[in-house]
């Protein structure tokens, strides 16, 4: 199973909300750890437009795909980030998984089950 987590850096309501600390850990790192703890997860990929975010995600053990600026605006959908990741995987010749989980990093109470 593949987990894709979108983490755009340009939040207007709460600047850098995706990397704000939650229980002492950046919010995005919490989401990554939760996904990795799920028994059926093989891979966690974060879609972001920020190298700073990417570094936090890599340190937490996730793969990172940098999305283009047009998919990182405040009007771009989260689904466009998901599709971007899947398209890049497919273009790289990778077989797409049967199951994809789209996890929001702004839901810190998500459990691995």
C-alpha positions in Angstrom: 0.0 0.0 0.0 1.2 3.5 -0.8 0.4 6.5 1.4 0.6 9.9 -0.2 0.7 13.0 2.0 0.3 16.5 0.5 2.2 19.2 2.3 2.1 22.6 0.6 4.2 25.3 2.2 2.1 28.3 1.4 -0.7 28.1 3.9 -2.4 31.5 4.3 -4.3 30.8 7.5 -1.5 29.4 9.6 1.9 30.0 8.0 3.9 26.8 7.7 1.2 24.8 9.5 2.4 21.5 8.1 5.7 21.8 9.9 4.5 23.3 13.2 5.3 21.2 16.2 2.6 18.9 17.5 3.6 17.1 20.7 7.2 18.2 20.0 7.3 16.8 16.4 6.6 18.6 13.2 3.0 17.9 12.1 4.2 16.4 8.8 6.6 14.1 10.7 3.7 12.9 12.9 1.7 12.0 9.8 4.7 10.1 8.3 5.3 8.2 11.5 1.6 7.2 11.7 1.6 6.0 8.1 4.8 4.0 8.6 3.3 2.4 11.7 0.4 0.9 9.7 1.0 -2.8 9.1 0.0 -2.8 5.4 1.9 0.3 4.3 4.9 -0.3 2.0 5.7 3.2 1.0 5.1 6.8 2.2 5.5 9.7 -0.3 5.1 13.3 0.5 4.2 15.8 -2.2 5.5 19.3 -1.4 6.7 22.4 -3.0 9.3 23.2 -0.4 12.9 21.9 0.1 12.6 22.8 3.8 9.6 20.6 4.1 11.3 17.9 2.0 14.2 17.8 4.3 11.9 17.3 7.4 10.1 14.6 5.5 13.2 12.7 4.4 14.5 12.9 8.0 11.3 11.3 9.1 11.8 8.5 6.6 9.4 9.4 3.8 10.1 9.7 0.1 9.5 13.2 -1.3 8.3 14.4 -4.7 8.6 18.1 -5.3 5.5 19.3 -7.1 5.4 22.1 -9.6 4.4 25.6 -8.6 1.0 25.4 -10.4 0.1 22.5 -8.2 1.1 24.4 -5.0 -1.2 27.4 -5.1 -4.0 28.1 -2.7 -6.5 27.1 -5.4 -4.8 23.9 -6.4 -6.6 20.8 -5.2 -5.1 18.2 -2.9 -6.2 15.6 -5.5 -3.9 17.3 -8.1 -1.0 16.6 -5.8 -2.1 12.9 -5.5 -2.4 12.6 -9.3 1.0 14.2 -9.8 2.7 11.6 -7.6 0.9 8.7 -9.3 1.8 10.1 -12.8 5.5 10.5 -11.8 5.6 7.0 -10.5 4.0 5.6 -13.6 6.4 7.7 -15.8 9.3 6.2 -14.0 8.0 2.7 -15.0 6.8 1.8 -11.5 3.8 -0.4 -11.1 1.1 1.5 -9.3 -0.2 -0.2 -6.2 -3.7 -1.6 -5.9 -4.4 0.6 -2.9 -3.5 4.2 -2.3 -4.2 6.1 0.9 -4.4 9.9 0.8 -3.4 11.1 4.2 -3.7 14.7 5.3 -1.0 15.9 7.6 -3.4 18.3 9.3 -5.2 15.4 10.9 -2.7 14.5 13.7 -5.1 12.1 15.5 -5.1 9.6 12.6 -4.2 6.2 13.9 -2.2 3.5 12.0 -5.2 1.1 12.0 
